[in-house]
């Protein structure tokens, strides 16, 4: 067991030393890319926690049931289901219900207020995604810049060697230069995949918010619709 622990510790030190060696050979560009990778991973884990906290991943079953209760006229029960909940869907439903119960607001004003709240909630849910999108864009560009700078340095070394040039010098410089491109693309791929996943989650959230608001305002519209006899008399 002691030998296994020693071997494991030795392997970990070798891996750390190898990683440090690659970072040193990649130059300043790969250090910047490494910093971007840390920022990107931090953003990804922060957004996952943020979505879990706000119930963004879930389908909003309780909020949907509350909207149906409201549509059936059970307003107090519907409000009780969404009050105090941190879910973005529940917060939208609560805002719509409170706007409809406000005697100072008509249906049009309540819809406007609900749309304003929905835009704010979606903007809150999208926080941090612009930074992740920026990382996905600039990481491969930084990698390409590092490659170009590395190639310049490699050809300068080859020129200085003159007739005594060793092809191994050029080959070593090229693979070190290409290292930054590979690192930049790896960071960009991970950031792009996570960004696409988050965007799909937010699209589902937006669709659910529209459905919830529609169900709630259908009740309000039916309450404001005059009976058929009154509509006929008004037409005459």
C-alpha positions, 0 to 999 in steps of 0.5 A: 500500500505504501508503495502504491501511494508513493507511485501515485504521488510520484505520478502526480508530481510528474504530471504537474511537472509535465503540465508546467513544462508545456505551459512554459513552452507555449509562451504567454499565449498559452498562459492566457488561454489557461486563465481563460479555461479557469474562467470558463469552467468557473462560469459553467459551474456558476451557471449550473448552480444558478439554474439549480437555485432558480429552478431553471432546469425543471419543467415548472409543474407546480407553477403550471398547476397554479396557472390552471387553478387560476384559470378555474377561478381558484385564485387564492389557492393559485397564489398560495402555490407560487408565493415564496417560491424562488423559481423563475416560472413561479415568480412570473406567475406571481407577477401576472396574478398580482397584476391582474388583481390590481384594481388600478390595472386593466388587462392590457396594463397587466400584460405589459407589466407581466412582459416587463417582469418576464424580460427581467427574469430572462435577463437575470437567467442569461447573466454570465453567458455573454462572457462565456460566448466571448471566451468561446470566440477569443480562445482559438484566436489567442491560440492562433496568435500564439502559433504565429508568434511561435512560428516566427521564433522558430524561423528566426532560430533557423535563420540564425543557425545558418548552414548549420541548421538542424531540422529538429530545431524547426520541428521542435519550434513548430510543435511548441507553436501548434500547442497554443492552437490546440489549447485554444480550440479545446477551450473554445469547444468546451465553452461552445458546447456549454453555451449551446446547452445553456441556450437550449435551457433558456429557450425552454424556460422562455417557452414555459413562461409564455405558456404560463402567462397565456393560461393565466390571462385566458381567465382574465380575458374570459372574465372581461368578455360580455355575455352573448346577449349583451354582444348581440344588443351592442351590435344592434 
